[in-house]
Amino acid sequence: MTQHTGRTALLAALSDWRRNAAALLGLVAVFVAAAFVGTREAYYLAALVGFTIWMVWFVLTGIDWVSLAEF
């Protein structure tokens, strides 16, 4: 039996609290800035930046998961 199955590797990849906190703080900061400006363009830009933050988090977590798993 391998040491890291797919499920345990996924849990390990998702447990990186620094990556999770950075993504969450980035999202909150972007949408707070958009609320401060208050225009439709600011919310649109916040949505684009928020999507980019989410995609970076998703790719980094996926890379971490694949590198930890022993399929």
mmCIF file of the N, C-alpha and C atoms, coordinates in Angstrom:
data_MODEL
# 
_entry.id   MODEL 
# 
loop_
_atom_site.group_PDB 
_atom_site.id 
_atom_site.type_symbol 
_atom_site.label_atom_id 
_atom_site.label_alt_id 
_atom_site.label_comp_id 
_atom_site.label_asym_id 
_atom_site.label_entity_id 
_atom_site.label_seq_id 
_atom_site.pdbx_PDB_ins_code 
_atom_site.Cartn_x 
_atom_site.Cartn_y 
_atom_site.Cartn_z 
_atom_site.occupancy 
_atom_site.B_iso_or_equiv 
_atom_site.pdbx_formal_charge 
_atom_site.auth_seq_id 
_atom_site.auth_comp_id 
_atom_site.auth_asym_id 
_atom_site.auth_atom_id 
_atom_site.pdbx_PDB_model_num 
ATOM 1   N N  . MET A 1 1  ? 0.838   -1.178 0.000   1.00 0.00 ? 1  MET A N  1 
ATOM 2   C CA . MET A 1 1  ? 0.000   0.000  0.000   1.00 0.00 ? 1  MET A CA 1 
ATOM 3   C C  . MET A 1 1  ? 0.885   1.244  0.000   1.00 0.00 ? 1  MET A C  1 
ATOM 4   N N  . THR A 1 2  ? 0.499   2.231  -0.756  1.00 0.00 ? 2  THR A N  1 
ATOM 5   C CA . THR A 1 2  ? 1.293   3.455  -0.818  1.00 0.00 ? 2  THR A CA 1 
ATOM 6   C C  . THR A 1 2  ? 1.050   4.326  0.402   1.00 0.00 ? 2  THR A C  1 
ATOM 7   N N  . GLN A 1 3  ? 1.991   5.208  0.638   1.00 0.00 ? 3  GLN A N  1 
ATOM 8   C CA . GLN A 1 3  ? 1.874   6.069  1.804   1.00 0.00 ? 3  GLN A CA 1 
ATOM 9   C C  . GLN A 1 3  ? 0.828   7.170  1.579   1.00 0.00 ? 3  GLN A C  1 
ATOM 10  N N  . HIS A 1 4  ? 0.781   7.716  0.389   1.00 0.00 ? 4  HIS A N  1 
ATOM 11  C CA . HIS A 1 4  ? -0.185  8.779  0.087   1.00 0.00 ? 4  HIS A CA 1 
ATOM 12  C C  . HIS A 1 4  ? -1.107  8.320  -1.022  1.00 0.00 ? 4  HIS A C  1 
ATOM 13  N N  . THR A 1 5  ? -2.308  7.971  -0.668  1.00 0.00 ? 5  THR A N  1 
ATOM 14  C CA . THR A 1 5  ? -3.302  7.675  -1.683  1.00 0.00 ? 5  THR A CA 1 
ATOM 15  C C  . THR A 1 5  ? -3.814  8.998  -2.245  1.00 0.00 ? 5  THR A C  1 
ATOM 16  N N  . GLY A 1 6  ? -4.679  8.912  -3.226  1.00 0.00 ? 6  GLY A N  1 
ATOM 17  C CA . GLY A 1 6  ? -5.225  10.129 -3.817  1.00 0.00 ? 6  GLY A CA 1 
ATOM 18  C C  . GLY A 1 6  ? -5.978  10.973 -2.815  1.00 0.00 ? 6  GLY A C  1 
ATOM 19  N N  . ARG A 1 7  ? -6.747  10.324 -1.949  1.00 0.00 ? 7  ARG A N  1 
ATOM 20  C CA . ARG A 1 7  ? -7.548  11.061 -0.968  1.00 0.00 ? 7  ARG A CA 1 
ATOM 21  C C  . ARG A 1 7  ? -6.677  11.726 0.092   1.00 0.00 ? 7  ARG A C  1 
ATOM 22  N N  . THR A 1 8  ? -5.700  11.027 0.624   1.00 0.00 ? 8  THR A N  1 
ATOM 23  C CA . THR A 1 8  ? -4.844  11.645 1.645   1.00 0.00 ? 8  THR A CA 1 
ATOM 24  C C  . THR A 1 8  ? -3.981  12.743 1.051   1.00 0.00 ? 8  THR A C  1 
ATOM 25  N N  . ALA A 1 9  ? -3.561  12.580 -0.198  1.00 0.00 ? 9  ALA A N  1 
ATOM 26  C CA . ALA A 1 9  ? -2.791  13.634 -0.853  1.00 0.00 ? 9  ALA A CA 1 
ATOM 27  C C  . ALA A 1 9  ? -3.656  14.869 -1.090  1.00 0.00 ? 9  ALA A C  1 
ATOM 28  N N  . LEU A 1 10 ? -4.920  14.663 -1.438  1.00 0.00 ? 10 LEU A N  1 
ATOM 29  C CA . LEU A 1 10 ? -5.831  15.788 -1.626  1.00 0.00 ? 10 LEU A CA 1 
ATOM 30  C C  . LEU A 1 10 ? -6.059  16.527 -0.315  1.00 0.00 ? 10 LEU A C  1 
ATOM 31  N N  . LEU A 1 11 ? -6.262  15.791 0.750   1.00 0.00 ? 11 LEU A N  1 
ATOM 32  C CA . LEU A 1 11 ? -6.439  16.434 2.059   1.00 0.00 ? 11 LEU A CA 1 
ATOM 33  C C  . LEU A 1 11 ? -5.186  17.199 2.473   1.00 0.00 ? 11 LEU A C  1 
ATOM 34  N N  . ALA A 1 12 ? -4.024  16.652 2.170   1.00 0.00 ? 12 ALA A N  1 
ATOM 35  C CA . ALA A 1 12 ? -2.777  17.344 2.494   1.00 0.00 ? 12 ALA A CA 1 
ATOM 36  C C  . ALA A 1 12 ? -2.622  18.609 1.653   1.00 0.00 ? 12 ALA A C  1 
ATOM 37  N N  . ALA A 1 13 ? -2.995  18.532 0.378   1.00 0.00 ? 13 ALA A N  1 
ATOM 38  C CA . ALA A 1 13 ? -2.886  19.708 -0.486  1.00 0.00 ? 13 ALA A CA 1 
ATOM 39  C C  . ALA A 1 13 ? -3.871  20.796 -0.065  1.00 0.00 ? 13 ALA A C  1 
ATOM 40  N N  . LEU A 1 14 ? -5.052  20.405 0.370   1.00 0.00 ? 14 LEU A N  1 
ATOM 41  C CA . LEU A 1 14 ? -6.054  21.384 0.789   1.00 0.00 ? 14 LEU A CA 1 
ATOM 42  C C  . LEU A 1 14 ? -5.791  21.950 2.176   1.00 0.00 ? 14 LEU A C  1 
ATOM 43  N N  . SER A 1 15 ? -4.902  21.349 2.927   1.00 0.00 ? 15 SER A N  1 
ATOM 44  C CA . SER A 1 15 ? -4.653  21.802 4.293   1.00 0.00 ? 15 SER A CA 1 
ATOM 45  C C  . SER A 1 15 ? -3.562  22.861 4.394   1.00 0.00 ? 15 SER A C  1 
ATOM 46  N N  . ASP A 1 16 ? -3.071  23.373 3.276   1.00 0.00 ? 16 ASP A N  1 
ATOM 47  C CA . ASP A 1 16 ? -2.063  24.439 3.312   1.00 0.00 ? 16 ASP A CA 1 
ATOM 48  C C  . ASP A 1 16 ? -2.750  25.747 3.712   1.00 0.00 ? 16 ASP A C  1 
ATOM 49  N N  . TRP A 1 17 ? -2.692  26.085 4.973   1.00 0.00 ? 17 TRP A N  1 
ATOM 50  C CA . TRP A 1 17 ? -3.453  27.219 5.488   1.00 0.00 ? 17 TRP A CA 1 
ATOM 51  C C  . TRP A 1 17 ? -2.926  28.548 4.969   1.00 0.00 ? 17 TRP A C  1 
ATOM 52  N N  . ARG A 1 18 ? -1.636  28.630 4.668   1.00 0.00 ? 18 ARG A N  1 
ATOM 53  C CA . ARG A 1 18 ? -1.096  29.897 4.158   1.00 0.00 ? 18 ARG A CA 1 
ATOM 54  C C  . ARG A 1 18 ? -1.633  30.211 2.777   1.00 0.00 ? 18 ARG A C  1 
ATOM 55  N N  . ARG A 1 19 ? -1.705  29.200 1.918   1.00 0.00 ? 19 ARG A N  1 
ATOM 56  C CA . ARG A 1 19 ? -2.242  29.404 0.570   1.00 0.00 ? 19 ARG A CA 1 
ATOM 57  C C  . ARG A 1 19 ? -3.724  29.745 0.642   1.00 0.00 ? 19 ARG A C  1 
ATOM 58  N N  . ASN A 1 20 ? -4.465  29.047 1.508   1.00 0.00 ? 20 ASN A N  1 
ATOM 59  C CA . ASN A 1 20 ? -5.892  29.313 1.659   1.00 0.00 ? 20 ASN A CA 1 
ATOM 60  C C  . ASN A 1 20 ? -6.144  30.710 2.219   1.00 0.00 ? 20 ASN A C  1 
ATOM 61  N N  . ALA A 1 21 ? -5.380  31.110 3.229   1.00 0.00 ? 21 ALA A N  1 
ATOM 62  C CA . ALA A 1 21 ? -5.550  32.430 3.834   1.00 0.00 ? 21 ALA A CA 1 
ATOM 63  C C  . ALA A 1 21 ? -5.174  33.541 2.860   1.00 0.00 ? 21 ALA A C  1 
ATOM 64  N N  . ALA A 1 22 ? -4.119  33.345 2.097   1.00 0.00 ? 22 ALA A N  1 
ATOM 65  C CA . ALA A 1 22 ? -3.716  34.362 1.129   1.00 0.00 ? 22 ALA A CA 1 
ATOM 66  C C  . ALA A 1 22 ? -4.785  34.549 0.056   1.00 0.00 ? 22 ALA A C  1 
ATOM 67  N N  . ALA A 1 23 ? -5.348  33.459 -0.418  1.00 0.00 ? 23 ALA A N  1 
ATOM 68  C CA . ALA A 1 23 ? -6.405  33.565 -1.428  1.00 0.00 ? 23 ALA A CA 1 
ATOM 69  C C  . ALA A 1 23 ? -7.640  34.242 -0.849  1.00 0.00 ? 23 ALA A C  1 
ATOM 70  N N  . LEU A 1 24 ? -8.019  33.875 0.349   1.00 0.00 ? 24 LEU A N  1 
ATOM 71  C CA . LEU A 1 24 ? -9.199  34.476 0.965   1.00 0.00 ? 24 LEU A CA 1 
ATOM 72  C C  . LEU A 1 24 ? -8.992  35.958 1.242   1.00 0.00 ? 24 LEU A C  1 
ATOM 73  N N  . LEU A 1 25 ? -7.839  36.319 1.779   1.00 0.00 ? 25 LEU A N  1 
ATOM 74  C CA . LEU A 1 25 ? -7.560  37.731 2.044   1.00 0.00 ? 25 LEU A CA 1 
ATOM 75  C C  . LEU A 1 25 ? -7.485  38.534 0.756   1.00 0.00 ? 25 LEU A C  1 
ATOM 76  N N  . GLY A 1 26 ? -6.929  37.938 -0.294  1.00 0.00 ? 26 GLY A N  1 
ATOM 77  C CA . GLY A 1 26 ? -6.894  38.622 -1.585  1.00 0.00 ? 26 GLY A CA 1 
ATOM 78  C C  . GLY A 1 26 ? -8.284  38.881 -2.130  1.00 0.00 ? 26 GLY A C  1 
ATOM 79  N N  . LEU A 1 27 ? -9.156  37.889 -2.032  1.00 0.00 ? 27 LEU A N  1 
ATOM 80  C CA . LEU A 1 27 ? -10.534 38.057 -2.501  1.00 0.00 ? 27 LEU A CA 1 
ATOM 81  C C  . LEU A 1 27 ? -11.272 39.122 -1.696  1.00 0.00 ? 27 LEU A C  1 
ATOM 82  N N  . VAL A 1 28 ? -11.120 39.083 -0.391  1.00 0.00 ? 28 VAL A N  1 
ATOM 83  C CA . VAL A 1 28 ? -11.797 40.070 0.451   1.00 0.00 ? 28 VAL A CA 1 
ATOM 84  C C  . VAL A 1 28 ? -11.283 41.474 0.139   1.00 0.00 ? 28 VAL A C  1 
ATOM 85  N N  . ALA A 1 29 ? -9.986  41.615 -0.014  1.00 0.00 ? 29 ALA A N  1 
ATOM 86  C CA . ALA A 1 29 ? -9.409  42.934 -0.293  1.00 0.00 ? 29 ALA A CA 1 
ATOM 87  C C  . ALA A 1 29 ? -9.898  43.489 -1.625  1.00 0.00 ? 29 ALA A C  1 
ATOM 88  N N  . VAL A 1 30 ? -9.980  42.646 -2.632  1.00 0.00 ? 30 VAL A N  1 
ATOM 89  C CA . VAL A 1 30 ? -10.420 43.101 -3.949  1.00 0.00 ? 30 VAL A CA 1 
ATOM 90  C C  . VAL A 1 30 ? -11.868 43.571 -3.908  1.00 0.00 ? 30 VAL A C  1 
ATOM 91  N N  . PHE A 1 31 ? -12.724 42.807 -3.240  1.00 0.00 ? 31 PHE A N  1 
ATOM 92  C CA . PHE A 1 31 ? -14.138 43.182 -3.215  1.00 0.00 ? 31 PHE A CA 1 
ATOM 93  C C  . PHE A 1 31 ? -14.412 44.342 -2.250  1.00 0.00 ? 31 PHE A C  1 
ATOM 94  N N  . VAL A 1 32 ? -13.610 44.492 -1.218  1.00 0.00 ? 32 VAL A N  1 
ATOM 95  C CA . VAL A 1 32 ? -13.733 45.673 -0.360  1.00 0.00 ? 32 VAL A CA 1 
ATOM 96  C C  . VAL A 1 32 ? -13.320 46.915 -1.131  1.00 0.00 ? 32 VAL A C  1 
ATOM 97  N N  . ALA A 1 33 ? -12.261 46.811 -1.913  1.00 0.00 ? 33 ALA A N  1 
ATOM 98  C CA . ALA A 1 33 ? -11.844 47.950 -2.740  1.00 0.00 ? 33 ALA A CA 1 
ATOM 99  C C  . ALA A 1 33 ? -12.918 48.301 -3.764  1.00 0.00 ? 33 ALA A C  1 
ATOM 100 N N  . ALA A 1 34 ? -13.551 47.294 -4.348  1.00 0.00 ? 34 ALA A N  1 
ATOM 101 C CA . ALA A 1 34 ? -14.621 47.549 -5.311  1.00 0.00 ? 34 ALA A CA 1 
ATOM 102 C C  . ALA A 1 34 ? -15.817 48.207 -4.629  1.00 0.00 ? 34 ALA A C  1 
ATOM 103 N N  . ALA A 1 35 ? -16.137 47.786 -3.418  1.00 0.00 ? 35 ALA A N  1 
ATOM 104 C CA . ALA A 1 35 ? -17.241 48.398 -2.693  1.00 0.00 ? 35 ALA A CA 1 
ATOM 105 C C  . ALA A 1 35 ? -16.914 49.846 -2.317  1.00 0.00 ? 35 ALA A C  1 
ATOM 106 N N  . PHE A 1 36 ? -15.645 50.099 -2.050  1.00 0.00 ? 36 PHE A N  1 
ATOM 107 C CA . PHE A 1 36 ? -15.229 51.455 -1.721  1.00 0.00 ? 36 PHE A CA 1 
ATOM 108 C C  . PHE A 1 36 ? -15.385 52.377 -2.928  1.00 0.00 ? 36 PHE A C  1 
ATOM 109 N N  . VAL A 1 37 ? -15.004 51.880 -4.108  1.00 0.00 ? 37 VAL A N  1 
ATOM 110 C CA . VAL A 1 37 ? -15.146 52.677 -5.325  1.00 0.00 ? 37 VAL A CA 1 
ATOM 111 C C  . VAL A 1 37 ? -16.618 52.765 -5.717  1.00 0.00 ? 37 VAL A C  1 
ATOM 112 N N  . GLY A 1 38 ? -17.301 51.645 -5.726  1.00 0.00 ? 38 GLY A N  1 
ATOM 113 C CA . GLY A 1 38 ? -18.740 51.630 -5.919  1.00 0.00 ? 38 GLY A CA 1 
ATOM 114 C C  . GLY A 1 38 ? -19.254 51.712 -7.334  1.00 0.00 ? 38 GLY A C  1 
ATOM 115 N N  . THR A 1 39 ? -18.399 51.548 -8.329  1.00 0.00 ? 39 THR A N  1 
ATOM 116 C CA . THR A 1 39 ? -18.877 51.599 -9.711  1.00 0.00 ? 39 THR A CA 1 
ATOM 117 C C  . THR A 1 39 ? -19.019 50.194 -10.273 1.00 0.00 ? 39 THR A C  1 
ATOM 118 N N  . ARG A 1 40 ? -19.777 50.097 -11.357 1.00 0.00 ? 40 ARG A N  1 
ATOM 119 C CA . ARG A 1 40 ? -19.942 48.798 -12.011 1.00 0.00 ? 40 ARG A CA 1 
ATOM 120 C C  . ARG A 1 40 ? -18.616 48.284 -12.543 1.00 0.00 ? 40 ARG A C  1 
ATOM 121 N N  . GLU A 1 41 ? -17.787 49.192 -13.030 1.00 0.00 ? 41 GLU A N  1 
ATOM 122 C CA . GLU A 1 41 ? -16.477 48.799 -13.560 1.00 0.00 ? 41 GLU A CA 1 
ATOM 123 C C  . GLU A 1 41 ? -15.578 48.236 -12.468 1.00 0.00 ? 41 GLU A C  1 
ATOM 124 N N  . ALA A 1 42 ? -15.659 48.818 -11.285 1.00 0.00 ? 42 ALA A N  1 
ATOM 125 C CA . ALA A 1 42 ? -14.847 48.331 -10.163 1.00 0.00 ? 42 ALA A CA 1 
ATOM 126 C C  . ALA A 1 42 ? -15.274 46.923 -9.770  1.00 0.00 ? 42 ALA A C  1 
ATOM 127 N N  . TYR A 1 43 ? -16.573 46.668 -9.757  1.00 0.00 ? 43 TYR A N  1 
ATOM 128 C CA . TYR A 1 43 ? -17.047 45.313 -9.435  1.00 0.00 ? 43 TYR A CA 1 
ATOM 129 C C  . TYR A 1 43 ? -16.675 44.318 -10.532 1.00 0.00 ? 43 TYR A C  1 
ATOM 130 N N  . TYR A 1 44 ? -16.715 44.765 -11.780 1.00 0.00 ? 44 TYR A N  1 
ATOM 131 C CA . TYR A 1 44 ? -16.311 43.901 -12.883 1.00 0.00 ? 44 TYR A CA 1 
ATOM 132 C C  . TYR A 1 44 ? -14.828 43.556 -12.761 1.00 0.00 ? 44 TYR A C  1 
ATOM 133 N N  . LEU A 1 45 ? -14.008 44.556 -12.489 1.00 0.00 ? 45 LEU A N  1 
ATOM 134 C CA . LEU A 1 45 ? -12.573 44.311 -12.308 1.00 0.00 ? 45 LEU A CA 1 
ATOM 135 C C  . LEU A 1 45 ? -12.326 43.418 -11.100 1.00 0.00 ? 45 LEU A C  1 
ATOM 136 N N  . ALA A 1 46 ? -13.087 43.615 -10.031 1.00 0.00 ? 46 ALA A N  1 
ATOM 137 C CA . ALA A 1 46 ? -12.938 42.766 -8.845  1.00 0.00 ? 46 ALA A CA 1 
ATOM 138 C C  . ALA A 1 46 ? -13.303 41.324 -9.170  1.00 0.00 ? 46 ALA A C  1 
ATOM 139 N N  . ALA A 1 47 ? -14.318 41.129 -9.995  1.00 0.00 ? 47 ALA A N  1 
ATOM 140 C CA . ALA A 1 47 ? -14.687 39.771 -10.386 1.00 0.00 ? 47 ALA A CA 1 
ATOM 141 C C  . ALA A 1 47 ? -13.588 39.128 -11.225 1.00 0.00 ? 47 ALA A C  1 
ATOM 142 N N  . LEU A 1 48 ? -12.987 39.879 -12.130 1.00 0.00 ? 48 LEU A N  1 
ATOM 143 C CA . LEU A 1 48 ? -11.889 39.341 -12.941 1.00 0.00 ? 48 LEU A CA 1 
ATOM 144 C C  . LEU A 1 48 ? -10.680 38.990 -12.083 1.00 0.00 ? 48 LEU A C  1 
ATOM 145 N N  . VAL A 1 49 ? -10.322 39.884 -11.188 1.00 0.00 ? 49 VAL A N  1 
ATOM 146 C CA . VAL A 1 49 ? -9.178  39.623 -10.303 1.00 0.00 ? 49 VAL A CA 1 
ATOM 147 C C  . VAL A 1 49 ? -9.503  38.477 -9.351  1.00 0.00 ? 49 VAL A C  1 
ATOM 148 N N  . GLY A 1 50 ? -10.732 38.433 -8.866  1.00 0.00 ? 50 GLY A N  1 
ATOM 149 C CA . GLY A 1 50 ? -11.141 37.335 -7.994  1.00 0.00 ? 50 GLY A CA 1 
ATOM 150 C C  . GLY A 1 50 ? -11.075 35.992 -8.697  1.00 0.00 ? 50 GLY A C  1 
ATOM 151 N N  . PHE A 1 51 ? -11.499 35.964 -9.955  1.00 0.00 ? 51 PHE A N  1 
ATOM 152 C CA . PHE A 1 51 ? -11.407 34.731 -10.724 1.00 0.00 ? 51 PHE A CA 1 
ATOM 153 C C  . PHE A 1 51 ? -9.949  34.325 -10.925 1.00 0.00 ? 51 PHE A C  1 
ATOM 154 N N  . THR A 1 52 ? -9.089  35.293 -11.164 1.00 0.00 ? 52 THR A N  1 
ATOM 155 C CA . THR A 1 52 ? -7.658  35.001 -11.337 1.00 0.00 ? 52 THR A CA 1 
ATOM 156 C C  . THR A 1 52 ? -7.062  34.459 -10.042 1.00 0.00 ? 52 THR A C  1 
ATOM 157 N N  . ILE A 1 53 ? -7.429  35.043 -8.918  1.00 0.00 ? 53 ILE A N  1 
ATOM 158 C CA . ILE A 1 53 ? -6.947  34.542 -7.622  1.00 0.00 ? 53 ILE A CA 1 
ATOM 159 C C  . ILE A 1 53 ? -7.411  33.109 -7.411  1.00 0.00 ? 53 ILE A C  1 
ATOM 160 N N  . TRP A 1 54 ? -8.684  32.844 -7.711  1.00 0.00 ? 54 TRP A N  1 
ATOM 161 C CA . TRP A 1 54 ? -9.204  31.496 -7.541  1.00 0.00 ? 54 TRP A CA 1 
ATOM 162 C C  . TRP A 1 54 ? -8.487  30.502 -8.451  1.00 0.00 ? 54 TRP A C  1 
ATOM 163 N N  . MET A 1 55 ? -8.232  30.881 -9.694  1.00 0.00 ? 55 MET A N  1 
ATOM 164 C CA . MET A 1 55 ? -7.559  29.974 -10.620 1.00 0.00 ? 55 MET A CA 1 
ATOM 165 C C  . MET A 1 55 ? -6.126  29.686 -10.177 1.00 0.00 ? 55 MET A C  1 
ATOM 166 N N  . VAL A 1 56 ? -5.430  30.693 -9.685  1.00 0.00 ? 56 VAL A N  1 
ATOM 167 C CA . VAL A 1 56 ? -4.066  30.472 -9.174  1.00 0.00 ? 56 VAL A CA 1 
ATOM 168 C C  . VAL A 1 56 ? -4.107  29.516 -7.989  1.00 0.00 ? 56 VAL A C  1 
ATOM 169 N N  . TRP A 1 57 ? -5.066  29.727 -7.074  1.00 0.00 ? 57 TRP A N  1 
ATOM 170 C CA . TRP A 1 57 ? -5.212  28.814 -5.939  1.00 0.00 ? 57 TRP A CA 1 
ATOM 171 C C  . TRP A 1 57 ? -5.509  27.399 -6.423  1.00 0.00 ? 57 TRP A C  1 
ATOM 172 N N  . PHE A 1 58 ? -6.408  27.265 -7.377  1.00 0.00 ? 58 PHE A N  1 
ATOM 173 C CA . PHE A 1 58 ? -6.805  25.966 -7.890  1.00 0.00 ? 58 PHE A CA 1 
ATOM 174 C C  . PHE A 1 58 ? -5.627  25.235 -8.547  1.00 0.00 ? 58 PHE A C  1 
ATOM 175 N N  . VAL A 1 59 ? -4.868  25.928 -9.366  1.00 0.00 ? 59 VAL A N  1 
ATOM 176 C CA . VAL A 1 59 ? -3.731  25.307 -10.053 1.00 0.00 ? 59 VAL A CA 1 
ATOM 177 C C  . VAL A 1 59 ? -2.646  24.919 -9.057  1.00 0.00 ? 59 VAL A C  1 
ATOM 178 N N  . LEU A 1 60 ? -2.334  25.801 -8.116  1.00 0.00 ? 60 LEU A N  1 
ATOM 179 C CA . LEU A 1 60 ? -1.302  25.469 -7.130  1.00 0.00 ? 60 LEU A CA 1 
ATOM 180 C C  . LEU A 1 60 ? -1.716  24.294 -6.247  1.00 0.00 ? 60 LEU A C  1 
ATOM 181 N N  . THR A 1 61 ? -2.984  24.235 -5.870  1.00 0.00 ? 61 THR A N  1 
ATOM 182 C CA . THR A 1 61 ? -3.468  23.108 -5.080  1.00 0.00 ? 61 THR A CA 1 
ATOM 183 C C  . THR A 1 61 ? -3.442  21.828 -5.905  1.00 0.00 ? 61 THR A C  1 
ATOM 184 N N  . GLY A 1 62 ? -3.814  21.913 -7.178  1.00 0.00 ? 62 GLY A N  1 
ATOM 185 C CA . GLY A 1 62 ? -3.763  20.743 -8.053  1.00 0.00 ? 62 GLY A CA 1 
ATOM 186 C C  . GLY A 1 62 ? -2.355  20.227 -8.251  1.00 0.00 ? 62 GLY A C  1 
ATOM 187 N N  . ILE A 1 63 ? -1.405  21.123 -8.435  1.00 0.00 ? 63 ILE A N  1 
ATOM 188 C CA . ILE A 1 63 ? -0.003  20.721 -8.585  1.00 0.00 ? 63 ILE A CA 1 
ATOM 189 C C  . ILE A 1 63 ? 0.492   20.057 -7.300  1.00 0.00 ? 63 ILE A C  1 
ATOM 190 N N  . ASP A 1 64 ? 0.134   20.638 -6.170  1.00 0.00 ? 64 ASP A N  1 
ATOM 191 C CA . ASP A 1 64 ? 0.525   20.065 -4.890  1.00 0.00 ? 64 ASP A CA 1 
ATOM 192 C C  . ASP A 1 64 ? -0.080  18.679 -4.706  1.00 0.00 ? 64 ASP A C  1 
ATOM 193 N N  . TRP A 1 65 ? -1.350  18.511 -5.084  1.00 0.00 ? 65 TRP A N  1 
ATOM 194 C CA . TRP A 1 65 ? -2.023  17.230 -4.964  1.00 0.00 ? 65 TRP A CA 1 
ATOM 195 C C  . TRP A 1 65 ? -1.363  16.178 -5.827  1.00 0.00 ? 65 TRP A C  1 
ATOM 196 N N  . VAL A 1 66 ? -1.074  16.499 -7.070  1.00 0.00 ? 66 VAL A N  1 
ATOM 197 C CA . VAL A 1 66 ? -0.453  15.531 -7.982  1.00 0.00 ? 66 VAL A CA 1 
ATOM 198 C C  . VAL A 1 66 ? 0.960   15.171 -7.512  1.00 0.00 ? 66 VAL A C  1 
ATOM 199 N N  . SER A 1 67 ? 1.686   16.143 -6.985  1.00 0.00 ? 67 SER A N  1 
ATOM 200 C CA . SER A 1 67 ? 3.034   15.839 -6.529  1.00 0.00 ? 67 SER A CA 1 
ATOM 201 C C  . SER A 1 67 ? 3.050   14.991 -5.262  1.00 0.00 ? 67 SER A C  1 
ATOM 202 N N  . LEU A 1 68 ? 2.003   15.114 -4.430  1.00 0.00 ? 68 LEU A N  1 
ATOM 203 C CA . LEU A 1 68 ? 1.944   14.313 -3.208  1.00 0.00 ? 68 LEU A CA 1 
ATOM 204 C C  . LEU A 1 68 ? 1.378   12.906 -3.430  1.00 0.00 ? 68 LEU A C  1 
ATOM 205 N N  . ALA A 1 69 ? 0.535   12.747 -4.410  1.00 0.00 ? 69 ALA A N  1 
ATOM 206 C CA . ALA A 1 69 ? -0.164  11.462 -4.604  1.00 0.00 ? 69 ALA A CA 1 
ATOM 207 C C  . ALA A 1 69 ? 0.742   10.447 -5.277  1.00 0.00 ? 69 ALA A C  1 
ATOM 208 N N  . GLU A 1 70 ? 0.512   9.211  -4.926  1.00 0.00 ? 70 GLU A N  1 
ATOM 209 C CA . GLU A 1 70 ? 1.230   8.097  -5.549  1.00 0.00 ? 70 GLU A CA 1 
ATOM 210 C C  . GLU A 1 70 ? 0.169   7.199  -6.184  1.00 0.00 ? 70 GLU A C  1 
ATOM 211 N N  . PHE A 1 71 ? -0.149  7.511  -7.426  1.00 0.00 ? 71 PHE A N  1 
ATOM 212 C CA . PHE A 1 71 ? -1.233  6.782  -8.091  1.00 0.00 ? 71 PHE A CA 1 
ATOM 213 C C  . PHE A 1 71 ? -0.766  5.449  -8.588  1.00 0.00 ? 71 PHE A C  1 
# 
